[in-house]
Amino acid sequence: MNELKVLGKEKVGAFEFTGIEGGFGEDKKAMLVKDIAVIHGKEVRQINQAINMNRKRFKDGIDVSI
């Protein structure tokens, strides 16, 4: 796992979120669960539950940083 680099605030459409990169490799962008929760209008725990319930659909180091 590579070190994360905080890029600052980024805006995509109407959403502003914390830009990060490096979690899955150099220059690879990623999103925090808290930002995904905001985009989908859910609580962080709901996003984490959904990820954990569907864990077999995600590849370690590609879709999910462990």
PDB file with SEQRES, HELIX, SHEET and CRYST1 records, atoms N, CA, C and O in Angstrom:
SEQRES   1 A   66  MET ASN GLU LEU LYS VAL LEU GLY LYS GLU LYS VAL GLY          
SEQRES   2 A   66  ALA PHE GLU PHE THR GLY ILE GLU GLY GLY PHE GLY GLU          
SEQRES   3 A   66  ASP LYS LYS ALA MET LEU VAL LYS ASP ILE ALA VAL ILE          
SEQRES   4 A   66  HIS GLY LYS GLU VAL ARG GLN ILE ASN GLN ALA ILE ASN          
SEQRES   5 A   66  MET ASN ARG LYS ARG PHE LYS ASP GLY ILE ASP VAL SER          
SEQRES   6 A   66  ILE                                                          
HELIX    1 AA1 VAL A   33  HIS A   40  1                                   8    
HELIX    2 AA2 VAL A   44  MET A   53  1                                  10    
HELIX    3 AA3 ARG A   55  ARG A   57  5                                   3    
SHEET    1 AA1 3 LYS A   5  VAL A  12  0                                        
SHEET    2 AA1 3 PHE A  15  GLY A  22 -1                                        
SHEET    3 AA1 3 GLY A  25  ALA A  30 -1                                        
CRYST1    1.000    1.000    1.000  90.00  90.00  90.00 P 1           1          
ATOM      1  N   MET A   1       0.856  -1.179   0.000  1.00  0.00           N  
ATOM      2  CA  MET A   1       0.000   0.000   0.000  1.00  0.00           C  
ATOM      3  C   MET A   1       0.890   1.226   0.000  1.00  0.00           C  
ATOM      4  O   MET A   1       1.862   1.292   0.753  1.00  0.00           O  
ATOM      5  N   ASN A   2       0.574   2.173  -0.818  1.00  0.00           N  
ATOM      6  CA  ASN A   2       1.322   3.417  -0.911  1.00  0.00           C  
ATOM      7  C   ASN A   2       0.781   4.433   0.076  1.00  0.00           C  
ATOM      8  O   ASN A   2      -0.327   4.295   0.594  1.00  0.00           O  
ATOM      9  N   GLU A   3       1.580   5.451   0.323  1.00  0.00           N  
ATOM     10  CA  GLU A   3       1.169   6.542   1.193  1.00  0.00           C  
ATOM     11  C   GLU A   3       0.106   7.388   0.512  1.00  0.00           C  
ATOM     12  O   GLU A   3       0.162   7.616  -0.696  1.00  0.00           O  
ATOM     13  N   LEU A   4      -0.871   7.855   1.301  1.00  0.00           N  
ATOM     14  CA  LEU A   4      -1.904   8.737   0.761  1.00  0.00           C  
ATOM     15  C   LEU A   4      -1.405  10.169   0.732  1.00  0.00           C  
ATOM     16  O   LEU A   4      -0.657  10.599   1.610  1.00  0.00           O  
ATOM     17  N   LYS A   5      -1.820  10.889  -0.269  1.00  0.00           N  
ATOM     18  CA  LYS A   5      -1.487  12.302  -0.407  1.00  0.00           C  
ATOM     19  C   LYS A   5      -2.803  13.062  -0.497  1.00  0.00           C  
ATOM     20  O   LYS A   5      -3.626  12.788  -1.370  1.00  0.00           O  
ATOM     21  N   VAL A   6      -2.997  14.015   0.407  1.00  0.00           N  
ATOM     22  CA  VAL A   6      -4.212  14.829   0.385  1.00  0.00           C  
ATOM     23  C   VAL A   6      -3.998  15.954  -0.623  1.00  0.00           C  
ATOM     24  O   VAL A   6      -3.049  16.731  -0.515  1.00  0.00           O  
ATOM     25  N   LEU A   7      -4.885  16.026  -1.592  1.00  0.00           N  
ATOM     26  CA  LEU A   7      -4.782  17.033  -2.650  1.00  0.00           C  
ATOM     27  C   LEU A   7      -5.502  18.323  -2.299  1.00  0.00           C  
ATOM     28  O   LEU A   7      -5.277  19.358  -2.926  1.00  0.00           O  
ATOM     29  N   GLY A   8      -6.365  18.260  -1.299  1.00  0.00           N  
ATOM     30  CA  GLY A   8      -7.190  19.414  -0.945  1.00  0.00           C  
ATOM     31  C   GLY A   8      -8.616  19.172  -1.401  1.00  0.00           C  
ATOM     32  O   GLY A   8      -8.993  18.047  -1.730  1.00  0.00           O  
ATOM     33  N   LYS A   9      -9.387  20.215  -1.418  1.00  0.00           N  
ATOM     34  CA  LYS A   9     -10.790  20.094  -1.829  1.00  0.00           C  
ATOM     35  C   LYS A   9     -10.890  20.027  -3.349  1.00  0.00           C  
ATOM     36  O   LYS A   9     -10.261  20.808  -4.064  1.00  0.00           O  
ATOM     37  N   GLU A  10     -11.687  19.086  -3.823  1.00  0.00           N  
ATOM     38  CA  GLU A  10     -11.946  18.954  -5.255  1.00  0.00           C  
ATOM     39  C   GLU A  10     -13.441  19.038  -5.468  1.00  0.00           C  
ATOM     40  O   GLU A  10     -14.220  18.678  -4.586  1.00  0.00           O  
ATOM     41  N   LYS A  11     -13.839  19.505  -6.618  1.00  0.00           N  
ATOM     42  CA  LYS A  11     -15.263  19.645  -6.923  1.00  0.00           C  
ATOM     43  C   LYS A  11     -15.589  18.830  -8.166  1.00  0.00           C  
ATOM     44  O   LYS A  11     -14.932  18.941  -9.201  1.00  0.00           O  
ATOM     45  N   VAL A  12     -16.616  18.016  -8.032  1.00  0.00           N  
ATOM     46  CA  VAL A  12     -17.135  17.235  -9.155  1.00  0.00           C  
ATOM     47  C   VAL A  12     -18.635  17.487  -9.182  1.00  0.00           C  
ATOM     48  O   VAL A  12     -19.351  17.086  -8.264  1.00  0.00           O  
ATOM     49  N   GLY A  13     -19.103  18.135 -10.208  1.00  0.00           N  
ATOM     50  CA  GLY A  13     -20.513  18.491 -10.277  1.00  0.00           C  
ATOM     51  C   GLY A  13     -20.862  19.407  -9.116  1.00  0.00           C  
ATOM     52  O   GLY A  13     -20.187  20.411  -8.889  1.00  0.00           O  
ATOM     53  N   ALA A  14     -21.899  19.071  -8.391  1.00  0.00           N  
ATOM     54  CA  ALA A  14     -22.331  19.881  -7.256  1.00  0.00           C  
ATOM     55  C   ALA A  14     -21.657  19.466  -5.952  1.00  0.00           C  
ATOM     56  O   ALA A  14     -21.941  20.050  -4.906  1.00  0.00           O  
ATOM     57  N   PHE A  15     -20.775  18.474  -5.991  1.00  0.00           N  
ATOM     58  CA  PHE A  15     -20.164  17.944  -4.783  1.00  0.00           C  
ATOM     59  C   PHE A  15     -18.729  18.411  -4.617  1.00  0.00           C  
ATOM     60  O   PHE A  15     -17.952  18.438  -5.571  1.00  0.00           O  
ATOM     61  N   GLU A  16     -18.392  18.779  -3.385  1.00  0.00           N  
ATOM     62  CA  GLU A  16     -17.021  19.113  -3.040  1.00  0.00           C  
ATOM     63  C   GLU A  16     -16.546  18.068  -2.041  1.00  0.00           C  
ATOM     64  O   GLU A  16     -17.220  17.809  -1.044  1.00  0.00           O  
ATOM     65  N   PHE A  17     -15.396  17.470  -2.301  1.00  0.00           N  
ATOM     66  CA  PHE A  17     -14.900  16.421  -1.423  1.00  0.00           C  
ATOM     67  C   PHE A  17     -13.392  16.519  -1.277  1.00  0.00           C  
ATOM     68  O   PHE A  17     -12.731  17.271  -1.993  1.00  0.00           O  
ATOM     69  N   THR A  18     -12.858  15.747  -0.339  1.00  0.00           N  
ATOM     70  CA  THR A  18     -11.425  15.711  -0.092  1.00  0.00           C  
ATOM     71  C   THR A  18     -10.756  14.879  -1.164  1.00  0.00           C  
ATOM     72  O   THR A  18     -11.015  13.681  -1.282  1.00  0.00           O  
ATOM     73  N   GLY A  19      -9.903  15.505  -1.941  1.00  0.00           N  
ATOM     74  CA  GLY A  19      -9.175  14.786  -2.985  1.00  0.00           C  
ATOM     75  C   GLY A  19      -7.975  14.074  -2.382  1.00  0.00           C  
ATOM     76  O   GLY A  19      -7.166  14.697  -1.695  1.00  0.00           O  
ATOM     77  N   ILE A  20      -7.853  12.775  -2.632  1.00  0.00           N  
ATOM     78  CA  ILE A  20      -6.698  12.016  -2.172  1.00  0.00           C  
ATOM     79  C   ILE A  20      -6.175  11.174  -3.326  1.00  0.00           C  
ATOM     80  O   ILE A  20      -6.921  10.821  -4.240  1.00  0.00           O  
ATOM     81  N   GLU A  21      -4.896  10.859  -3.276  1.00  0.00           N  
ATOM     82  CA  GLU A  21      -4.329   9.958  -4.278  1.00  0.00           C  
ATOM     83  C   GLU A  21      -3.216   9.155  -3.641  1.00  0.00           C  
ATOM     84  O   GLU A  21      -2.708   9.501  -2.574  1.00  0.00           O  
ATOM     85  N   GLY A  22      -2.848   8.080  -4.311  1.00  0.00           N  
ATOM     86  CA  GLY A  22      -1.727   7.269  -3.867  1.00  0.00           C  
ATOM     87  C   GLY A  22      -2.090   6.009  -3.121  1.00  0.00           C  
ATOM     88  O   GLY A  22      -1.221   5.160  -2.922  1.00  0.00           O  
ATOM     89  N   GLY A  23      -3.310   5.844  -2.703  1.00  0.00           N  
ATOM     90  CA  GLY A  23      -3.700   4.667  -1.933  1.00  0.00           C  
ATOM     91  C   GLY A  23      -3.581   3.367  -2.705  1.00  0.00           C  
ATOM     92  O   GLY A  23      -3.305   2.321  -2.118  1.00  0.00           O  
ATOM     93  N   PHE A  24      -3.784   3.419  -4.005  1.00  0.00           N  
ATOM     94  CA  PHE A  24      -3.750   2.219  -4.840  1.00  0.00           C  
ATOM     95  C   PHE A  24      -2.607   2.258  -5.842  1.00  0.00           C  
ATOM     96  O   PHE A  24      -2.560   1.455  -6.773  1.00  0.00           O  
ATOM     97  N   GLY A  25      -1.709   3.173  -5.653  1.00  0.00           N  
ATOM     98  CA  GLY A  25      -0.577   3.320  -6.555  1.00  0.00           C  
ATOM     99  C   GLY A  25      -0.343   4.787  -6.850  1.00  0.00           C  
ATOM    100  O   GLY A  25      -1.226   5.621  -6.655  1.00  0.00           O  
ATOM    101  N   GLU A  26       0.848   5.092  -7.319  1.00  0.00           N  
ATOM    102  CA  GLU A  26       1.202   6.474  -7.598  1.00  0.00           C  
ATOM    103  C   GLU A  26       0.245   7.089  -8.614  1.00  0.00           C  
ATOM    104  O   GLU A  26      -0.061   6.487  -9.643  1.00  0.00           O  
ATOM    105  N   ASP A  27      -0.216   8.286  -8.311  1.00  0.00           N  
ATOM    106  CA  ASP A  27      -1.126   9.056  -9.166  1.00  0.00           C  
ATOM    107  C   ASP A  27      -2.509   8.430  -9.338  1.00  0.00           C  
ATOM    108  O   ASP A  27      -3.250   8.828 -10.237  1.00  0.00           O  
ATOM    109  N   LYS A  28      -2.867   7.474  -8.511  1.00  0.00           N  
ATOM    110  CA  LYS A  28      -4.207   6.876  -8.558  1.00  0.00           C  
ATOM    111  C   LYS A  28      -5.096   7.610  -7.566  1.00  0.00           C  
ATOM    112  O   LYS A  28      -4.766   7.700  -6.384  1.00  0.00           O  
ATOM    113  N   LYS A  29      -6.212   8.129  -8.035  1.00  0.00           N  
ATOM    114  CA  LYS A  29      -7.124   8.865  -7.168  1.00  0.00           C  
ATOM    115  C   LYS A  29      -8.057   7.920  -6.432  1.00  0.00           C  
ATOM    116  O   LYS A  29      -8.329   6.807  -6.880  1.00  0.00           O  
ATOM    117  N   ALA A  30      -8.538   8.391  -5.292  1.00  0.00           N  
ATOM    118  CA  ALA A  30      -9.441   7.599  -4.458  1.00  0.00           C  
ATOM    119  C   ALA A  30     -10.423   8.543  -3.777  1.00  0.00           C  
ATOM    120  O   ALA A  30     -10.281   9.763  -3.853  1.00  0.00           O  
ATOM    121  N   MET A  31     -11.418   7.967  -3.112  1.00  0.00           N  
ATOM    122  CA  MET A  31     -12.393   8.763  -2.362  1.00  0.00           C  
ATOM    123  C   MET A  31     -12.538   8.196  -0.964  1.00  0.00           C  
ATOM    124  O   MET A  31     -12.424   6.989  -0.751  1.00  0.00           O  
ATOM    125  N   LEU A  32     -12.793   9.084  -0.016  1.00  0.00           N  
ATOM    126  CA  LEU A  32     -13.043   8.679   1.357  1.00  0.00           C  
ATOM    127  C   LEU A  32     -14.490   8.214   1.498  1.00  0.00           C  
ATOM    128  O   LEU A  32     -15.380   8.704   0.804  1.00  0.00           O  
ATOM    129  N   VAL A  33     -14.711   7.270   2.396  1.00  0.00           N  
ATOM    130  CA  VAL A  33     -16.068   6.763   2.645  1.00  0.00           C  
ATOM    131  C   VAL A  33     -16.985   7.908   3.063  1.00  0.00           C  
ATOM    132  O   VAL A  33     -18.152   7.935   2.671  1.00  0.00           O  
ATOM    133  N   LYS A  34     -16.476   8.855   3.854  1.00  0.00           N  
ATOM    134  CA  LYS A  34     -17.336   9.967   4.298  1.00  0.00           C  
ATOM    135  C   LYS A  34     -17.827  10.793   3.115  1.00  0.00           C  
ATOM    136  O   LYS A  34     -18.950  11.295   3.140  1.00  0.00           O  
ATOM    137  N   ASP A  35     -17.005  10.941   2.081  1.00  0.00           N  
ATOM    138  CA  ASP A  35     -17.433  11.685   0.898  1.00  0.00           C  
ATOM    139  C   ASP A  35     -18.434  10.886   0.073  1.00  0.00           C  
ATOM    140  O   ASP A  35     -19.377  11.458  -0.474  1.00  0.00           O  
ATOM    141  N   ILE A  36     -18.246   9.596  -0.023  1.00  0.00           N  
ATOM    142  CA  ILE A  36     -19.209   8.728  -0.718  1.00  0.00           C  
ATOM    143  C   ILE A  36     -20.557   8.801  -0.021  1.00  0.00           C  
ATOM    144  O   ILE A  36     -21.598   8.839  -0.676  1.00  0.00           O  
ATOM    145  N   ALA A  37     -20.539   8.822   1.319  1.00  0.00           N  
ATOM    146  CA  ALA A  37     -21.781   8.912   2.097  1.00  0.00           C  
ATOM    147  C   ALA A  37     -22.527  10.211   1.787  1.00  0.00           C  
ATOM    148  O   ALA A  37     -23.747  10.203   1.625  1.00  0.00           O  
ATOM    149  N   VAL A  38     -21.802  11.314   1.704  1.00  0.00           N  
ATOM    150  CA  VAL A  38     -22.430  12.604   1.397  1.00  0.00           C  
ATOM    151  C   VAL A  38     -23.062  12.571   0.007  1.00  0.00           C  
ATOM    152  O   VAL A  38     -24.199  13.010  -0.168  1.00  0.00           O  
ATOM    153  N   ILE A  39     -22.345  12.062  -0.963  1.00  0.00           N  
ATOM    154  CA  ILE A  39     -22.852  12.006  -2.336  1.00  0.00           C  
ATOM    155  C   ILE A  39     -24.149  11.203  -2.414  1.00  0.00           C  
ATOM    156  O   ILE A  39     -25.068  11.570  -3.146  1.00  0.00           O  
ATOM    157  N   HIS A  40     -24.219  10.105  -1.656  1.00  0.00           N  
ATOM    158  CA  HIS A  40     -25.390   9.228  -1.703  1.00  0.00           C  
ATOM    159  C   HIS A  40     -26.428   9.536  -0.638  1.00  0.00           C  
ATOM    160  O   HIS A  40     -27.450   8.855  -0.554  1.00  0.00           O  
ATOM    161  N   GLY A  41     -26.180  10.556   0.178  1.00  0.00           N  
ATOM    162  CA  GLY A  41     -27.140  10.935   1.217  1.00  0.00           C  
ATOM    163  C   GLY A  41     -27.310   9.857   2.278  1.00  0.00           C  
ATOM    164  O   GLY A  41     -28.414   9.648   2.781  1.00  0.00           O  
ATOM    165  N   LYS A  42     -26.233   9.180   2.617  1.00  0.00           N  
ATOM    166  CA  LYS A  42     -26.260   8.098   3.607  1.00  0.00           C  
ATOM    167  C   LYS A  42     -25.314   8.417   4.747  1.00  0.00           C  
ATOM    168  O   LYS A  42     -24.522   9.355   4.661  1.00  0.00           O  
ATOM    169  N   GLU A  43     -25.396   7.636   5.818  1.00  0.00           N  
ATOM    170  CA  GLU A  43     -24.452   7.747   6.921  1.00  0.00           C  
ATOM    171  C   GLU A  43     -23.229   6.902   6.591  1.00  0.00           C  
ATOM    172  O   GLU A  43     -23.313   5.934   5.834  1.00  0.00           O  
ATOM    173  N   VAL A  44     -22.092   7.280   7.167  1.00  0.00           N  
ATOM    174  CA  VAL A  44     -20.847   6.541   6.930  1.00  0.00           C  
ATOM    175  C   VAL A  44     -21.019   5.069   7.283  1.00  0.00           C  
ATOM    176  O   VAL A  44     -20.534   4.196   6.563  1.00  0.00           O  
ATOM    177  N   ARG A  45     -21.707   4.789   8.385  1.00  0.00           N  
ATOM    178  CA  ARG A  45     -21.890   3.387   8.791  1.00  0.00           C  
ATOM    179  C   ARG A  45     -22.683   2.595   7.747  1.00  0.00           C  
ATOM    180  O   ARG A  45     -22.447   1.401   7.566  1.00  0.00           O  
ATOM    181  N   GLN A  46     -23.616   3.252   7.062  1.00  0.00           N  
ATOM    182  CA  GLN A  46     -24.393   2.575   6.019  1.00  0.00           C  
ATOM    183  C   GLN A  46     -23.509   2.222   4.824  1.00  0.00           C  
ATOM    184  O   GLN A  46     -23.651   1.151   4.235  1.00  0.00           O  
ATOM    185  N   ILE A  47     -22.603   3.122   4.473  1.00  0.00           N  
ATOM    186  CA  ILE A  47     -21.683   2.848   3.357  1.00  0.00           C  
ATOM    187  C   ILE A  47     -20.745   1.713   3.750  1.00  0.00           C  
ATOM    188  O   ILE A  47     -20.508   0.802   2.957  1.00  0.00           O  
ATOM    189  N   ASN A  48     -20.212   1.762   4.967  1.00  0.00           N  
ATOM    190  CA  ASN A  48     -19.333   0.685   5.433  1.00  0.00           C  
ATOM    191  C   ASN A  48     -20.066  -0.657   5.469  1.00  0.00           C  
ATOM    192  O   ASN A  48     -19.494  -1.683   5.102  1.00  0.00           O  
ATOM    193  N   GLN A  49     -21.310  -0.656   5.902  1.00  0.00           N  
ATOM    194  CA  GLN A  49     -22.108  -1.895   5.912  1.00  0.00           C  
ATOM    195  C   GLN A  49     -22.287  -2.431   4.495  1.00  0.00           C  
ATOM    196  O   GLN A  49     -22.142  -3.631   4.259  1.00  0.00           O  
ATOM    197  N   ALA A  50     -22.599  -1.552   3.561  1.00  0.00           N  
ATOM    198  CA  ALA A  50     -22.800  -1.973   2.167  1.00  0.00           C  
ATOM    199  C   ALA A  50     -21.512  -2.558   1.597  1.00  0.00           C  
ATOM    200  O   ALA A  50     -21.543  -3.577   0.908  1.00  0.00           O  
ATOM    201  N   ILE A  51     -20.384  -1.916   1.884  1.00  0.00           N  
ATOM    202  CA  ILE A  51     -19.102  -2.441   1.417  1.00  0.00           C  
ATOM    203  C   ILE A  51     -18.843  -3.807   2.024  1.00  0.00           C  
ATOM    204  O   ILE A  51     -18.480  -4.743   1.311  1.00  0.00           O  
ATOM    205  N   ASN A  52     -19.025  -3.933   3.326  1.00  0.00           N  
ATOM    206  CA  ASN A  52     -18.756  -5.209   4.006  1.00  0.00           C  
ATOM    207  C   ASN A  52     -19.699  -6.320   3.559  1.00  0.00           C  
ATOM    208  O   ASN A  52     -19.287  -7.476   3.462  1.00  0.00           O  
ATOM    209  N   MET A  53     -20.957  -5.988   3.286  1.00  0.00           N  
ATOM    210  CA  MET A  53     -21.919  -7.000   2.836  1.00  0.00           C  
ATOM    211  C   MET A  53     -21.615  -7.476   1.412  1.00  0.00           C  
ATOM    212  O   MET A  53     -22.008  -8.574   1.018  1.00  0.00           O  
ATOM    213  N   ASN A  54     -20.917  -6.644   0.653  1.00  0.00           N  
ATOM    214  CA  ASN A  54     -20.600  -6.969  -0.742  1.00  0.00           C  
ATOM    215  C   ASN A  54     -19.098  -7.123  -0.957  1.00  0.00           C  
ATOM    216  O   ASN A  54     -18.600  -6.924  -2.065  1.00  0.00           O  
ATOM    217  N   ARG A  55     -18.391  -7.472   0.092  1.00  0.00           N  
ATOM    218  CA  ARG A  55     -16.924  -7.524   0.074  1.00  0.00           C  
ATOM    219  C   ARG A  55     -16.382  -8.412  -1.054  1.00  0.00           C  
ATOM    220  O   ARG A  55     -15.326  -8.123  -1.617  1.00  0.00           O  
ATOM    221  N   LYS A  56     -17.089  -9.471  -1.376  1.00  0.00           N  
ATOM    222  CA  LYS A  56     -16.609 -10.388  -2.420  1.00  0.00           C  
ATOM    223  C   LYS A  56     -16.586  -9.732  -3.807  1.00  0.00           C  
ATOM    224  O   LYS A  56     -15.921 -10.227  -4.717  1.00  0.00           O  
ATOM    225  N   ARG A  57     -17.302  -8.634  -3.964  1.00  0.00           N  
ATOM    226  CA  ARG A  57     -17.342  -7.928  -5.251  1.00  0.00           C  
ATOM    227  C   ARG A  57     -16.168  -6.968  -5.432  1.00  0.00           C  
ATOM    228  O   ARG A  57     -15.930  -6.480  -6.537  1.00  0.00           O  
ATOM    229  N   PHE A  58     -15.433  -6.697  -4.352  1.00  0.00           N  
ATOM    230  CA  PHE A  58     -14.332  -5.738  -4.387  1.00  0.00           C  
ATOM    231  C   PHE A  58     -12.998  -6.444  -4.338  1.00  0.00           C  
ATOM    232  O   PHE A  58     -12.850  -7.450  -3.644  1.00  0.00           O  
ATOM    233  N   LYS A  59     -12.022  -5.928  -5.069  1.00  0.00           N  
ATOM    234  CA  LYS A  59     -10.673  -6.494  -5.066  1.00  0.00           C  
ATOM    235  C   LYS A  59      -9.797  -5.648  -4.144  1.00  0.00           C  
ATOM    236  O   LYS A  59      -9.768  -4.423  -4.252  1.00  0.00           O  
ATOM    237  N   ASP A  60      -9.079  -6.321  -3.230  1.00  0.00           N  
ATOM    238  CA  ASP A  60      -8.169  -5.632  -2.325  1.00  0.00           C  
ATOM    239  C   ASP A  60      -7.088  -4.913  -3.113  1.00  0.00           C  
ATOM    240  O   ASP A  60      -6.520  -5.466  -4.055  1.00  0.00           O  
ATOM    241  N   GLY A  61      -6.810  -3.690  -2.725  1.00  0.00           N  
ATOM    242  CA  GLY A  61      -5.766  -2.919  -3.376  1.00  0.00           C  
ATOM    243  C   GLY A  61      -6.178  -2.308  -4.703  1.00  0.00           C  
ATOM    244  O   GLY A  61      -5.424  -1.533  -5.292  1.00  0.00           O  
ATOM    245  N   ILE A  62      -7.359  -2.647  -5.176  1.00  0.00           N  
ATOM    246  CA  ILE A  62      -7.868  -2.063  -6.423  1.00  0.00           C  
ATOM    247  C   ILE A  62      -9.124  -1.249  -6.131  1.00  0.00           C  
ATOM    248  O   ILE A  62      -9.204  -0.068  -6.469  1.00  0.00           O  
ATOM    249  N   ASP A  63     -10.104  -1.895  -5.497  1.00  0.00           N  
ATOM    250  CA  ASP A  63     -11.360  -1.224  -5.161  1.00  0.00           C  
ATOM    251  C   ASP A  63     -11.399  -0.760  -3.708  1.00  0.00           C  
ATOM    252  O   ASP A  63     -12.030   0.247  -3.390  1.00  0.00           O  
ATOM    253  N   VAL A  64     -10.725  -1.495  -2.833  1.00  0.00           N  
ATOM    254  CA  VAL A  64     -10.766  -1.230  -1.393  1.00  0.00           C  
ATOM    255  C   VAL A  64      -9.342  -1.264  -0.853  1.00  0.00           C  
ATOM    256  O   VAL A  64      -8.570  -2.185  -1.119  1.00  0.00           O  
ATOM    257  N   SER A  65      -9.028  -0.229  -0.088  1.00  0.00           N  
ATOM    258  CA  SER A  65      -7.727  -0.180   0.575  1.00  0.00           C  
ATOM    259  C   SER A  65      -7.872  -0.846   1.940  1.00  0.00           C  
ATOM    260  O   SER A  65      -8.735  -0.455   2.727  1.00  0.00           O  
ATOM    261  N   ILE A  66      -7.053  -1.830   2.227  1.00  0.00           N  
ATOM    262  CA  ILE A  66      -7.160  -2.509   3.521  1.00  0.00           C  
ATOM    263  C   ILE A  66      -5.949  -2.235   4.370  1.00  0.00           C  
ATOM    264  O   ILE A  66      -5.861  -2.724   5.496  1.00  0.00           O  
TER     265      ILE A  66                                                      
END                                                                             
